[in-house]
Amino acid sequence: MSGPVAYLEWSLNVECPSCGGEFDLARQDDIEWFSGNIFNNKWDKLKGSVVSCTGCCHEFAIGGVEY
């Protein structure tokens, strides 16, 4: 007899320094840049990654990842 199957949900939220809106970088991860580095414990590689706000389209570099 097998038990319930667990599943993982994840998000990588960031606040835009221009408009103050918060958005999830995991939803912008078409090339698996964020997830690949997060799940392989290479968080420092994400520092300086340039992202675009989904609300105002402002581009900015993230300063790092915290949990």
Biopython code that builds the backbone (N, CA, C, O; Angstrom):
import numpy as np
from Bio.PDB.StructureBuilder import StructureBuilder

atoms = [
    (1, "MET", "N", (0.848, -1.183, 0.000)),
    (1, "MET", "CA", (0.000, 0.000, 0.000)),
    (1, "MET", "C", (0.894, 1.246, 0.000)),
    (1, "MET", "O", (1.824, 1.352, 0.798)),
    (2, "SER", "N", (0.605, 2.166, -0.887)),
    (2, "SER", "CA", (1.399, 3.394, -0.933)),
    (2, "SER", "C", (0.604, 4.545, -0.324)),
    (2, "SER", "O", (-0.627, 4.562, -0.338)),
    (3, "GLY", "N", (1.349, 5.497, 0.206)),
    (3, "GLY", "CA", (0.727, 6.662, 0.834)),
    (3, "GLY", "C", (0.512, 7.779, -0.174)),
    (3, "GLY", "O", (0.789, 7.622, -1.363)),
    (4, "PRO", "N", (0.026, 8.882, 0.306)),
    (4, "PRO", "CA", (-0.202, 10.039, -0.559)),
    (4, "PRO", "C", (1.105, 10.519, -1.189)),
    (4, "PRO", "O", (2.174, 10.404, -0.589)),
    (5, "VAL", "N", (1.008, 11.045, -2.371)),
    (5, "VAL", "CA", (2.166, 11.574, -3.071)),
    (5, "VAL", "C", (2.292, 13.062, -2.749)),
    (5, "VAL", "O", (1.323, 13.815, -2.847)),
    (6, "ALA", "N", (3.486, 13.467, -2.369)),
    (6, "ALA", "CA", (3.745, 14.876, -2.077)),
    (6, "ALA", "C", (4.159, 15.582, -3.365)),
    (6, "ALA", "O", (4.738, 14.964, -4.258)),
    (7, "TYR", "N", (3.867, 16.852, -3.455)),
    (7, "TYR", "CA", (4.313, 17.617, -4.602)),
    (7, "TYR", "C", (4.856, 18.957, -4.130)),
    (7, "TYR", "O", (4.453, 19.487, -3.094)),
    (8, "LEU", "N", (5.763, 19.476, -4.905)),
    (8, "LEU", "CA", (6.466, 20.702, -4.572)),
    (8, "LEU", "C", (5.874, 21.875, -5.338)),
    (8, "LEU", "O", (5.663, 21.796, -6.548)),
    (9, "GLU", "N", (5.616, 22.934, -4.641)),
    (9, "GLU", "CA", (5.258, 24.213, -5.252)),
    (9, "GLU", "C", (6.301, 25.218, -4.796)),
    (9, "GLU", "O", (6.674, 25.228, -3.623)),
    (10, "TRP", "N", (6.771, 26.051, -5.690)),
    (10, "TRP", "CA", (7.773, 27.023, -5.287)),
    (10, "TRP", "C", (7.524, 28.361, -5.959)),
    (10, "TRP", "O", (6.880, 28.450, -7.004)),
    (11, "SER", "N", (8.046, 29.376, -5.337)),
    (11, "SER", "CA", (7.968, 30.721, -5.908)),
    (11, "SER", "C", (9.237, 31.475, -5.522)),
    (11, "SER", "O", (9.902, 31.132, -4.545)),
    (12, "LEU", "N", (9.554, 32.476, -6.280)),
    (12, "LEU", "CA", (10.712, 33.327, -6.035)),
    (12, "LEU", "C", (10.240, 34.769, -6.228)),
    (12, "LEU", "O", (10.346, 35.339, -7.314)),
    (13, "ASN", "N", (9.727, 35.326, -5.159)),
    (13, "ASN", "CA", (9.081, 36.641, -5.217)),
    (13, "ASN", "C", (10.090, 37.769, -5.068)),
    (13, "ASN", "O", (11.038, 37.682, -4.288)),
    (14, "VAL", "N", (9.865, 38.822, -5.828)),
    (14, "VAL", "CA", (10.721, 40.001, -5.775)),
    (14, "VAL", "C", (9.834, 41.248, -5.885)),
    (14, "VAL", "O", (8.787, 41.230, -6.531)),
    (15, "GLU", "N", (10.279, 42.317, -5.243)),
    (15, "GLU", "CA", (9.555, 43.586, -5.307)),
    (15, "GLU", "C", (10.268, 44.527, -6.259)),
    (15, "GLU", "O", (11.480, 44.719, -6.167)),
    (16, "CYS", "N", (9.524, 45.100, -7.156)),
    (16, "CYS", "CA", (10.077, 46.045, -8.129)),
    (16, "CYS", "C", (10.489, 47.337, -7.409)),
    (16, "CYS", "O", (9.689, 47.913, -6.672)),
    (17, "PRO", "N", (11.731, 47.796, -7.617)),
    (17, "PRO", "CA", (12.161, 49.038, -6.958)),
    (17, "PRO", "C", (11.523, 50.282, -7.574)),
    (17, "PRO", "O", (11.593, 51.363, -6.989)),
    (18, "SER", "N", (10.909, 50.145, -8.736)),
    (18, "SER", "CA", (10.298, 51.294, -9.395)),
    (18, "SER", "C", (8.842, 51.502, -8.971)),
    (18, "SER", "O", (8.475, 52.582, -8.509)),
    (19, "CYS", "N", (8.011, 50.457, -9.130)),
    (19, "CYS", "CA", (6.576, 50.615, -8.843)),
    (19, "CYS", "C", (6.156, 49.990, -7.506)),
    (19, "CYS", "O", (5.054, 50.248, -7.022)),
    (20, "GLY", "N", (7.029, 49.169, -6.910)),
    (20, "GLY", "CA", (6.702, 48.537, -5.631)),
    (20, "GLY", "C", (5.871, 47.273, -5.756)),
    (20, "GLY", "O", (5.538, 46.648, -4.748)),
    (21, "GLY", "N", (5.532, 46.889, -6.973)),
    (21, "GLY", "CA", (4.751, 45.667, -7.185)),
    (21, "GLY", "C", (5.591, 44.422, -6.945)),
    (21, "GLY", "O", (6.794, 44.414, -7.206)),
    (22, "GLU", "N", (4.957, 43.382, -6.452)),
    (22, "GLU", "CA", (5.648, 42.115, -6.216)),
    (22, "GLU", "C", (5.250, 41.128, -7.306)),
    (22, "GLU", "O", (4.085, 41.059, -7.698)),
    (23, "PHE", "N", (6.226, 40.366, -7.791)),
    (23, "PHE", "CA", (5.939, 39.342, -8.792)),
    (23, "PHE", "C", (6.839, 38.137, -8.579)),
    (23, "PHE", "O", (7.843, 38.212, -7.870)),
    (24, "ASP", "N", (6.471, 37.030, -9.198)),
    (24, "ASP", "CA", (7.121, 35.738, -9.005)),
    (24, "ASP", "C", (8.070, 35.445, -10.162)),
    (24, "ASP", "O", (7.632, 35.252, -11.296)),
    (25, "LEU", "N", (9.365, 35.412, -9.877)),
    (25, "LEU", "CA", (10.355, 35.127, -10.903)),
    (25, "LEU", "C", (10.261, 33.694, -11.421)),
    (25, "LEU", "O", (10.686, 33.415, -12.542)),
    (26, "ALA", "N", (9.711, 32.788, -10.624)),
    (26, "ALA", "CA", (9.561, 31.399, -11.073)),
    (26, "ALA", "C", (8.661, 31.324, -12.302)),
    (26, "ALA", "O", (8.811, 30.417, -13.121)),
    (27, "ARG", "N", (7.742, 32.253, -12.437)),
    (27, "ARG", "CA", (6.845, 32.269, -13.602)),
    (27, "ARG", "C", (7.529, 32.830, -14.849)),
    (27, "ARG", "O", (7.004, 32.702, -15.955)),
    (28, "GLN", "N", (8.691, 33.447, -14.675)),
    (28, "GLN", "CA", (9.456, 33.987, -15.804)),
    (28, "GLN", "C", (10.638, 33.087, -16.158)),
    (28, "GLN", "O", (11.517, 33.494, -16.918)),
    (29, "ASP", "N", (10.670, 31.889, -15.625)),
    (29, "ASP", "CA", (11.837, 31.011, -15.696)),
    (29, "ASP", "C", (11.799, 30.089, -16.911)),
    (29, "ASP", "O", (11.861, 28.868, -16.764)),
    (30, "ASP", "N", (11.698, 30.660, -18.108)),
    (30, "ASP", "CA", (11.592, 29.863, -19.333)),
    (30, "ASP", "C", (12.809, 28.974, -19.577)),
    (30, "ASP", "O", (12.666, 27.860, -20.079)),
    (31, "ILE", "N", (13.993, 29.446, -19.231)),
    (31, "ILE", "CA", (15.202, 28.664, -19.479)),
    (31, "ILE", "C", (15.691, 27.943, -18.226)),
    (31, "ILE", "O", (16.796, 27.400, -18.205)),
    (32, "GLU", "N", (14.875, 27.941, -17.197)),
    (32, "GLU", "CA", (15.179, 27.269, -15.923)),
    (32, "GLU", "C", (16.441, 27.814, -15.255)),
    (32, "GLU", "O", (17.126, 27.091, -14.531)),
    (33, "TRP", "N", (16.744, 29.080, -15.497)),
    (33, "TRP", "CA", (17.896, 29.726, -14.870)),
    (33, "TRP", "C", (17.705, 29.806, -13.356)),
    (33, "TRP", "O", (18.595, 29.429, -12.593)),
    (34, "PHE", "N", (16.551, 30.294, -12.927)),
    (34, "PHE", "CA", (16.306, 30.450, -11.501)),
    (34, "PHE", "C", (16.167, 29.096, -10.809)),
    (34, "PHE", "O", (16.837, 28.838, -9.809)),
    (35, "SER", "N", (15.308, 28.239, -11.332)),
    (35, "SER", "CA", (15.072, 26.946, -10.677)),
    (35, "SER", "C", (16.324, 26.081, -10.671)),
    (35, "SER", "O", (16.612, 25.423, -9.671)),
    (36, "GLY", "N", (17.064, 26.071, -11.759)),
    (36, "GLY", "CA", (18.286, 25.269, -11.811)),
    (36, "GLY", "C", (19.282, 25.670, -10.745)),
    (36, "GLY", "O", (19.892, 24.814, -10.104)),
    (37, "ASN", "N", (19.448, 26.969, -10.553)),
    (37, "ASN", "CA", (20.393, 27.442, -9.538)),
    (37, "ASN", "C", (19.849, 27.292, -8.119)),
    (37, "ASN", "O", (20.604, 26.968, -7.202)),
    (38, "ILE", "N", (18.567, 27.518, -7.929)),
    (38, "ILE", "CA", (17.971, 27.358, -6.598)),
    (38, "ILE", "C", (18.065, 25.908, -6.137)),
    (38, "ILE", "O", (18.528, 25.638, -5.029)),
    (39, "PHE", "N", (17.628, 24.974, -6.981)),
    (39, "PHE", "CA", (17.562, 23.573, -6.569)),
    (39, "PHE", "C", (18.901, 22.861, -6.607)),
    (39, "PHE", "O", (19.004, 21.717, -6.164)),
    (40, "ASN", "N", (19.936, 23.521, -7.130)),
    (40, "ASN", "CA", (21.288, 22.971, -7.084)),
    (40, "ASN", "C", (22.174, 23.734, -6.105)),
    (40, "ASN", "O", (23.400, 23.631, -6.146)),
    (41, "ASN", "N", (21.530, 24.505, -5.221)),
    (41, "ASN", "CA", (22.200, 25.245, -4.163)),
    (41, "ASN", "C", (23.293, 26.186, -4.684)),
    (41, "ASN", "O", (24.374, 26.285, -4.105)),
    (42, "LYS", "N", (22.986, 26.870, -5.783)),
    (42, "LYS", "CA", (23.904, 27.845, -6.372)),
    (42, "LYS", "C", (23.247, 29.222, -6.369)),
    (42, "LYS", "O", (23.250, 29.929, -7.376)),
    (43, "TRP", "N", (22.695, 29.582, -5.241)),
    (43, "TRP", "CA", (21.921, 30.814, -5.110)),
    (43, "TRP", "C", (22.729, 32.059, -5.466)),
    (43, "TRP", "O", (22.182, 33.020, -6.006)),
    (44, "ASP", "N", (24.024, 32.046, -5.168)),
    (44, "ASP", "CA", (24.851, 33.222, -5.435)),
    (44, "ASP", "C", (24.930, 33.553, -6.921)),
    (44, "ASP", "O", (25.191, 34.702, -7.278)),
    (45, "LYS", "N", (24.712, 32.573, -7.792)),
    (45, "LYS", "CA", (24.741, 32.831, -9.232)),
    (45, "LYS", "C", (23.594, 33.737, -9.674)),
    (45, "LYS", "O", (23.664, 34.344, -10.742)),
    (46, "LEU", "N", (22.541, 33.833, -8.863)),
    (46, "LEU", "CA", (21.389, 34.655, -9.231)),
    (46, "LEU", "C", (21.610, 36.137, -8.941)),
    (46, "LEU", "O", (20.910, 36.991, -9.486)),
    (47, "LYS", "N", (22.584, 36.440, -8.084)),
    (47, "LYS", "CA", (22.872, 37.837, -7.763)),
    (47, "LYS", "C", (23.272, 38.572, -9.037)),
    (47, "LYS", "O", (24.160, 38.136, -9.769)),
    (48, "GLY", "N", (22.610, 39.679, -9.286)),
    (48, "GLY", "CA", (22.880, 40.483, -10.466)),
    (48, "GLY", "C", (22.062, 40.109, -11.686)),
    (48, "GLY", "O", (22.181, 40.751, -12.730)),
    (49, "SER", "N", (21.226, 39.073, -11.573)),
    (49, "SER", "CA", (20.365, 38.696, -12.696)),
    (49, "SER", "C", (19.406, 39.839, -13.014)),
    (49, "SER", "O", (18.752, 40.370, -12.117)),
    (50, "VAL", "N", (19.324, 40.212, -14.268)),
    (50, "VAL", "CA", (18.439, 41.295, -14.683)),
    (50, "VAL", "C", (17.070, 40.716, -14.998)),
    (50, "VAL", "O", (16.931, 39.766, -15.769)),
    (51, "VAL", "N", (16.065, 41.319, -14.376)),
    (51, "VAL", "CA", (14.683, 40.889, -14.558)),
    (51, "VAL", "C", (13.836, 42.089, -14.964)),
    (51, "VAL", "O", (14.251, 43.240, -14.826)),
    (52, "SER", "N", (12.651, 41.798, -15.463)),
    (52, "SER", "CA", (11.733, 42.852, -15.892)),
    (52, "SER", "C", (10.437, 42.731, -15.098)),
    (52, "SER", "O", (9.846, 41.654, -15.030)),
    (53, "CYS", "N", (10.001, 43.823, -14.504)),
    (53, "CYS", "CA", (8.772, 43.847, -13.718)),
    (53, "CYS", "C", (7.573, 43.526, -14.605)),
    (53, "CYS", "O", (7.438, 44.074, -15.699)),
    (54, "THR", "N", (6.724, 42.653, -14.138)),
    (54, "THR", "CA", (5.529, 42.295, -14.901)),
    (54, "THR", "C", (4.477, 43.398, -14.874)),
    (54, "THR", "O", (3.557, 43.392, -15.691)),
    (55, "GLY", "N", (4.600, 44.337, -13.951)),
    (55, "GLY", "CA", (3.625, 45.415, -13.847)),
    (55, "GLY", "C", (3.989, 46.645, -14.660)),
    (55, "GLY", "O", (3.172, 47.156, -15.426)),
    (56, "CYS", "N", (5.230, 47.124, -14.491)),
    (56, "CYS", "CA", (5.618, 48.382, -15.140)),
    (56, "CYS", "C", (6.726, 48.212, -16.183)),
    (56, "CYS", "O", (7.124, 49.185, -16.823)),
    (57, "CYS", "N", (7.224, 46.990, -16.359)),
    (57, "CYS", "CA", (8.265, 46.656, -17.342)),
    (57, "CYS", "C", (9.642, 47.241, -17.009)),
    (57, "CYS", "O", (10.544, 47.200, -17.846)),
    (58, "HIS", "N", (9.813, 47.780, -15.808)),
    (58, "HIS", "CA", (11.112, 48.298, -15.386)),
    (58, "HIS", "C", (12.099, 47.138, -15.259)),
    (58, "HIS", "O", (11.778, 46.121, -14.644)),
    (59, "GLU", "N", (13.288, 47.276, -15.831)),
    (59, "GLU", "CA", (14.335, 46.270, -15.705)),
    (59, "GLU", "C", (15.253, 46.632, -14.566)),
    (59, "GLU", "O", (15.625, 47.793, -14.400)),
    (60, "PHE", "N", (15.624, 45.621, -13.769)),
    (60, "PHE", "CA", (16.548, 45.845, -12.667)),
    (60, "PHE", "C", (17.257, 44.538, -12.334)),
    (60, "PHE", "O", (16.796, 43.454, -12.691)),
    (61, "ALA", "N", (18.388, 44.662, -11.642)),
    (61, "ALA", "CA", (19.164, 43.488, -11.230)),
    (61, "ALA", "C", (18.768, 43.118, -9.805)),
    (61, "ALA", "O", (18.632, 43.993, -8.950)),
    (62, "ILE", "N", (18.584, 41.823, -9.545)),
    (62, "ILE", "CA", (18.285, 41.406, -8.183)),
    (62, "ILE", "C", (19.583, 41.349, -7.381)),
    (62, "ILE", "O", (20.646, 41.019, -7.906)),
    (63, "GLY", "N", (19.470, 41.675, -6.112)),
    (63, "GLY", "CA", (20.649, 41.747, -5.243)),
    (63, "GLY", "C", (21.025, 40.414, -4.629)),
    (63, "GLY", "O", (22.097, 40.306, -4.033)),
    (64, "GLY", "N", (20.193, 39.399, -4.746)),
    (64, "GLY", "CA", (20.472, 38.102, -4.168)),
    (64, "GLY", "C", (19.162, 37.421, -3.805)),
    (64, "GLY", "O", (18.079, 37.919, -4.110)),
    (65, "VAL", "N", (19.280, 36.277, -3.152)),
    (65, "VAL", "CA", (18.106, 35.490, -2.759)),
    (65, "VAL", "C", (18.194, 35.171, -1.275)),
    (65, "VAL", "O", (19.240, 34.736, -0.794)),
    (66, "GLU", "N", (17.114, 35.381, -0.556)),
    (66, "GLU", "CA", (17.003, 35.035, 0.856)),
    (66, "GLU", "C", (15.837, 34.078, 1.041)),
    (66, "GLU", "O", (14.930, 34.017, 0.211)),
    (67, "TYR", "N", (15.871, 33.341, 2.125)),
    (67, "TYR", "CA", (14.729, 32.495, 2.479)),
    (67, "TYR", "C", (14.435, 32.606, 3.945)),
    (67, "TYR", "O", (13.505, 31.967, 4.438)),
]
sb = StructureBuilder()
sb.init_structure("model")
sb.init_model(0)
sb.init_chain("A")
sb.init_seg("    ")
for serial, (resi, resn, name, xyz) in enumerate(atoms, 1):
    if name == "N":
        sb.init_residue(resn, " ", resi, " ")
    sb.init_atom(name, np.array(xyz, "f"), 0.0, 1.0, " ", f" {name:<3s}", serial, name[0])
structure = sb.get_structure()
